[in-house]
Amino acid sequence: MKFDLLTLFPGMFSGPFSESIVKNAVDKGLIEISLHNIRDYANDRHRVTDDYPYGGGAGMVMKVEPLTACIESVRTERPASKVVLTTPRGRPFTQALAGELANEDGLIIICGRYEGIDERVSEMFVDLEVSIGDFVLTGGEPAAIVLVDAVSRLIPGVLGSKESAEEDSFRNGLLEYPQYTRPPEFRGQMVPPVLLSGNHREIERWRRRESLRRTLMVRPELLDAVELTEEDEKFVRMLRDGGGTDD
């Protein structure tokens, strides 16, 4: 999987991509990350990449010429890659979308800045606009880091085990159940006995119920899109009625 990041501030990526799982994936050759400085494609000696918006208004807009030149240069080497723009107006980034993008040959990610990019760039080149949330960042670089991280971990071989990705939050539409490790008791707080029982059927039942419980508490709207079993529905009704501890 090849990631090409088009940015005005390539130094912002040195930390996140030089540690942990992403770095290991790069070292193993499972993913490739290339940074492209948009300023290098500006055609004036001051390397100007922004200008005032037509029609007036606050802020600046990324210019069409250097961004177009940068995209076209990268696409010469990556003709099969999908062009993605990070922008608050884009499609919400979800685990499902991460899974879709993980099946691409590569991603060319444009990191927007200022008030955005000249709309003609979107019309000519962008295949997908993506938003990581209903908030505004100083630029698209943090969003690009999120995309690379979330997509990379779905590439076969990047994580230590296939199950790690399969059991993530949102994989089945629910938030993940609570996790525990040794010791079994800490400052009077005990690990739930079922997890120490060795009864895998009961452990899976407990985990499913805890996922339902957490989702209902934190993100209840997610339940509308999840296919629930009859047992799930009974448990959710019990939770909503103020119960949830008995069978």
Disulfide bonds with the S-S distance in Angstrom:
none
